Amino acid sequence: MLKEATHIHEAEFLLSGLLEVVHNSNSSTVPNKVDYDFIPEVRDELLDAQSVTDSRKVLEKVSQYVEKHYDFIHEVRDELLDAQPVTDSRKVLEKVSQYVEEHLGEASGFAAVLANPTDNLDSIQICQLSESFAFATVATSVLKRLGGRFKKLVEKIEHELVGELFEFETVTVNDKGEIIEPRHCTGRQQVENINGVPLEMVYIPRGTFMMGSPENEKGRFKDEGPQHRVTVQPFYISKYPITQAQWQAVMGNNPSRFEGENKPVERVSWNDSIDFCQKLSELTNKTYRLPSEAEWEYACRAGTTTPFYFGQTISSDLANYDNSKWTYADGPEGIYRERTTNVDEFPPNLFSLYDMHGNVWEWCADSYHDNYQNAPNDGSIWENNRTDDRVLRGGSWANDPNLCRAANRNKRDVDHKYNSLGFRVVMVIQT
């Protein structure tokens, strides 16, 4: 270590994101799985060079760094400082580096944990960070040692964050629909094996968003308002619309018009999708269901507030819809494919979810209401309307871009089937 290095330099170095890929034996069967660890020499040099009497200063500097860059909660820092012996510098650095290594990492799509340590566990904030590759998580062992509410906090986090890390890339567009910002991200998922067919379920963190569209949004319909704040609890949702291969593996048939294993299943009614969820739950001993309408929109937006998760407009290079006759805002004219496409053909959103705009409409669990007056604000399924109409979201290959907006809503009877109707599923996190 340089003699001129101060505690600030050491903290910056510790949090610099100098990581290496850990090649694992699952890379051939799970090609998107990527594990990371600090380069051993980097951590060892830092640990070995640190004076055993300066642990409190180092931890203070590291916590200041985390607070500055990641809005780290003051109370967590203070508790860690007070609980940590000031003579064990090596353990301090090891614990804090693990802490940062595991949960304060890549931004978009990676569930980083920022926790407000109160007795009310519902106040846990799990948010998406906008920094590029830090790939670091806060070692839960630090908080476990504190016991009490911190131990409960860690147990809840560990229960929710199950699965493997994976990499993906998404994009942002300008007002003309031109790609201006490709982004490399990470996410966390569980992969279910259904009779040899994988079902990738992506972790969606807890968060609060504005549901519906503002009154000045182009193409807005009255049933998209009033805008209201909704807080959604963590859940897992399928990375893609349910494919024909997945449907076949569970149901033993394929009702689709546009055949292809990697194309979305279509010509399925709301009742059909409910049957699929029930059978999938029985096969896996887990609870699968359709997303609530609030969960669907929250997952679609992935932290954005624009009409589309790519930006203010969209193009047929980014989604499958009718772009031959219609454009949105200043977006470009494009093509009309006249059929469904493979579910992984276009870029995902910041939660790593594909085809949330276009390809097929997606059933939600909710009964349809013609506005959001008295809608639940907790993300739950809204069922208290006497109607057989159920909500559809996302637009399809056959629709203009206005109907593919994140806030747009549609409805059909529970038995309605068409070659533009599909769905995706949610896996409930057991408490």
ChimeraX attribute file (.defattr): number of C-alpha atoms within 10 A of each C-alpha:
attribute: neighborCount
match mode: 1-to-1
recipient: residues
	/A:1	10
	/A:2	8
	/A:3	5
	/A:4	7
	/A:5	10
	/A:6	12
	/A:7	18
	/A:8	16
	/A:9	15
	/A:10	20
	/A:11	23
	/A:12	15
	/A:13	16
	/A:14	22
	/A:15	21
	/A:16	14
	/A:17	20
	/A:18	17
	/A:19	17
	/A:20	12
	/A:21	11
	/A:22	12
	/A:23	11
	/A:24	11
	/A:25	8
	/A:26	11
	/A:27	12
	/A:28	9
	/A:29	8
	/A:30	14
	/A:31	10
	/A:32	14
	/A:33	19
	/A:34	17
	/A:35	16
	/A:36	16
	/A:37	16
	/A:38	22
	/A:39	14
	/A:40	11
	/A:41	9
	/A:42	13
	/A:43	16
	/A:44	13
	/A:45	11
	/A:46	17
	/A:47	19
	/A:48	12
	/A:49	12
	/A:50	17
	/A:51	13
	/A:52	16
	/A:53	12
	/A:54	17
	/A:55	23
	/A:56	20
	/A:57	15
	/A:58	23
	/A:59	23
	/A:60	19
	/A:61	19
	/A:62	26
	/A:63	24
	/A:64	18
	/A:65	17
	/A:66	19
	/A:67	14
	/A:68	10
	/A:69	13
	/A:70	18
	/A:71	12
	/A:72	19
	/A:73	15
	/A:74	13
	/A:75	13
	/A:76	16
	/A:77	18
	/A:78	12
	/A:79	14
	/A:80	20
	/A:81	18
	/A:82	11
	/A:83	13
	/A:84	18
	/A:85	13
	/A:86	16
	/A:87	14
	/A:88	15
	/A:89	23
	/A:90	18
	/A:91	15
	/A:92	24
	/A:93	21
	/A:94	17
	/A:95	19
	/A:96	25
	/A:97	21
	/A:98	20
	/A:99	19
	/A:100	25
	/A:101	23
	/A:102	21
	/A:103	22
	/A:104	29
	/A:105	27
	/A:106	25
	/A:107	24
	/A:108	28
	/A:109	31
	/A:110	30
	/A:111	27
	/A:112	27
	/A:113	25
	/A:114	20
	/A:115	20
	/A:116	20
	/A:117	21
	/A:118	13
	/A:119	12
	/A:120	10
	/A:121	15
	/A:122	11
	/A:123	12
	/A:124	19
	/A:125	18
	/A:126	21
	/A:127	22
	/A:128	25
	/A:129	20
	/A:130	15
	/A:131	15
	/A:132	15
	/A:133	18
	/A:134	19
	/A:135	27
	/A:136	24
	/A:137	20
	/A:138	21
	/A:139	20
	/A:140	22
	/A:141	14
	/A:142	21
	/A:143	23
	/A:144	16
	/A:145	13
	/A:146	15
	/A:147	12
	/A:148	11
	/A:149	16
	/A:150	23
	/A:151	18
	/A:152	16
	/A:153	24
	/A:154	20
	/A:155	13
	/A:156	14
	/A:157	16
	/A:158	11
	/A:159	12
	/A:160	18
	/A:161	20
	/A:162	13
	/A:163	14
	/A:164	17
	/A:165	18
	/A:166	20
	/A:167	18
	/A:168	18
	/A:169	16
	/A:170	22
	/A:171	19
	/A:172	21
	/A:173	21
	/A:174	16
	/A:175	15
	/A:176	16
	/A:177	23
	/A:178	17
	/A:179	16
	/A:180	10
	/A:181	12
	/A:182	12
	/A:183	14
	/A:184	17
	/A:185	24
	/A:186	24
	/A:187	24
	/A:188	23
	/A:189	24
	/A:190	20
	/A:191	15
	/A:192	13
	/A:193	14
	/A:194	17
	/A:195	11
	/A:196	10
	/A:197	15
	/A:198	15
	/A:199	20
	/A:200	18
	/A:201	22
	/A:202	27
	/A:203	30
	/A:204	29
	/A:205	25
	/A:206	19
	/A:207	18
	/A:208	18
	/A:209	20
	/A:210	20
	/A:211	26
	/A:212	25
	/A:213	25
	/A:214	18
	/A:215	14
	/A:216	7
	/A:217	12
	/A:218	14
	/A:219	16
	/A:220	20
	/A:221	17
	/A:222	15
	/A:223	18
	/A:224	18
	/A:225	18
	/A:226	18
	/A:227	17
	/A:228	17
	/A:229	15
	/A:230	20
	/A:231	19
	/A:232	20
	/A:233	19
	/A:234	17
	/A:235	20
	/A:236	23
	/A:237	28
	/A:238	23
	/A:239	24
	/A:240	25
	/A:241	28
	/A:242	24
	/A:243	24
	/A:244	22
	/A:245	24
	/A:246	25
	/A:247	22
	/A:248	17
	/A:249	18
	/A:250	18
	/A:251	14
	/A:252	9
	/A:253	11
	/A:254	20
	/A:255	15
	/A:256	20
	/A:257	14
	/A:258	17
	/A:259	16
	/A:260	16
	/A:261	16
	/A:262	18
	/A:263	23
	/A:264	31
	/A:265	30
	/A:266	28
	/A:267	19
	/A:268	23
	/A:269	20
	/A:270	26
	/A:271	15
	/A:272	16
	/A:273	24
	/A:274	18
	/A:275	15
	/A:276	22
	/A:277	21
	/A:278	14
	/A:279	15
	/A:280	22
	/A:281	15
	/A:282	12
	/A:283	13
	/A:284	12
	/A:285	9
	/A:286	13
	/A:287	15
	/A:288	22
	/A:289	21
	/A:290	24
	/A:291	28
	/A:292	22
	/A:293	25
	/A:294	27
	/A:295	25
	/A:296	25
	/A:297	24
	/A:298	26
	/A:299	26
	/A:300	27
	/A:301	24
	/A:302	21
	/A:303	20
	/A:304	17
	/A:305	18
	/A:306	17
	/A:307	24
	/A:308	23
	/A:309	26
	/A:310	25
	/A:311	19
	/A:312	22
	/A:313	25
	/A:314	34
	/A:315	23
	/A:316	23
	/A:317	17
	/A:318	19
	/A:319	24
	/A:320	32
	/A:321	32
	/A:322	25
	/A:323	25
	/A:324	14
	/A:325	10
	/A:326	18
	/A:327	19
	/A:328	22
	/A:329	16
	/A:330	13
	/A:331	21
	/A:332	19
	/A:333	17
	/A:334	16
	/A:335	15
	/A:336	18
	/A:337	16
	/A:338	13
	/A:339	17
	/A:340	24
	/A:341	22
	/A:342	17
	/A:343	23
	/A:344	15
	/A:345	15
	/A:346	17
	/A:347	21
	/A:348	25
	/A:349	27
	/A:350	30
	/A:351	30
	/A:352	29
	/A:353	23
	/A:354	23
	/A:355	29
	/A:356	30
	/A:357	30
	/A:358	29
	/A:359	32
	/A:360	35
	/A:361	32
	/A:362	30
	/A:363	31
	/A:364	26
	/A:365	23
	/A:366	21
	/A:367	23
	/A:368	25
	/A:369	20
	/A:370	12
	/A:371	15
	/A:372	16
	/A:373	12
	/A:374	9
	/A:375	17
	/A:376	15
	/A:377	16
	/A:378	14
	/A:379	22
	/A:380	19
	/A:381	18
	/A:382	17
	/A:383	14
	/A:384	11
	/A:385	11
	/A:386	9
	/A:387	12
	/A:388	12
	/A:389	19
	/A:390	22
	/A:391	22
	/A:392	26
	/A:393	29
	/A:394	27
	/A:395	29
	/A:396	28
	/A:397	26
	/A:398	22
	/A:399	22
	/A:400	21
	/A:401	29
	/A:402	23
	/A:403	23
	/A:404	27
	/A:405	30
	/A:406	27
	/A:407	28
	/A:408	22
	/A:409	25
	/A:410	18
	/A:411	19
	/A:412	18
	/A:413	16
	/A:414	20
	/A:415	13
	/A:416	16
	/A:417	18
	/A:418	14
	/A:419	21
	/A:420	25
	/A:421	25
	/A:422	28
	/A:423	26
	/A:424	24
	/A:425	29
	/A:426	22
	/A:427	21
	/A:428	15
	/A:429	17
	/A:430	9
	/A:431	6
